[in-house]
Amino acid sequence: MEIATLAMASATIIAQGFLGEAGKNAWDGGRRFLTVIRGRFRGNGEVSTALARVEEDPTNSEAVDTLALLLASAAERDAQFRDFIAEAVAEARRDGSAPQAVRNYSDFRNASIGKVVNVDTVNGNLNF
């Protein structure tokens, strides 16, 4: 799987985990994943800030995109980290309780995806 795809799926796992903590059932793998990410990037102000922005508003697509870019950058430099996030995404795809966006996003083959939207309930108009 492409690094950009892995990074976006990873950032989605983290965002969905924060949403889960806010009131829904969070995927357990997401919590473990976030713990490892926080530990690996402890002391990295840029990643810490990105994580804080996603935690503050997990629906903020710009914050999730920024986190994904930082994760992609780390994965490009570190094959072991890339393997770790690849396994986390694969586990999310296998686990039926994982965020739907993660399972669907990583199923695209050779597609150019600009934005991924996970819509639960819409009251009124929805435009893209």
HUUR-V802477 format. One record per pair of residues at least 4 apart in sequence whose ideal C-beta (glycine too) atoms are under 7 Angstrom apart, sorted by the first residue. I is the first residue (numbers start at 0). GAP is how many residues later the second one is. Records with the same first field share a line. If there is no record, write none. Layout:
BEGIN
I->GAP, GAP
END
This chain:
BEGIN
0->4, 5, 85, 105
1->4
2->4, 69, 72, 73, 79
3->4, 68
4->4, 101
5->4, 69, 76, 79, 80, 83
6->4, 61, 64, 65, 68
7->4, 60, 97, 108
8->4, 80, 93, 96, 97
9->4, 61, 75, 78, 79
10->4, 53, 56, 57, 60
11->4, 52, 87, 89, 90, 93
12->4, 17, 20, 75, 79, 86, 89
13->4, 16, 19, 20, 23, 40, 53
14->4, 39, 43, 49
15->4, 11, 14, 83, 85
16->4, 9, 10, 13, 14, 17
17->4, 36, 37, 40
18->5, 39
19->4, 5, 6, 7, 10
20->5
25->4, 5
26->68, 70, 71, 72
27->4
28->4, 59, 62, 63, 66, 69
29->4
30->4
31->4
32->4, 55
33->4
34->4
35->4
36->4
37->4, 13
40->6, 7
43->4
44->4
45->4, 24
46->4, 23
47->4
48->4
49->4, 13, 16, 17, 20
50->4, 16
51->4
52->7, 10
53->4, 9, 10, 13
56->6
59->4
60->4, 54
61->4
62->4
63->4
64->4
65->4
66->4
67->4
68->4
69->4
70->4, 14
71->4
72->4
73->4, 7
74->6, 7, 10
77->4
78->4
79->4
80->4
81->4
82->4
83->4
84->4
85->4
86->4
87->4
88->4, 13, 17
89->4
90->4
91->6, 7, 10, 11
92->9, 10, 13
97->4, 5
99->4, 18
100->4, 15, 17
101->4
104->11
107->5
118->7
121->4
END
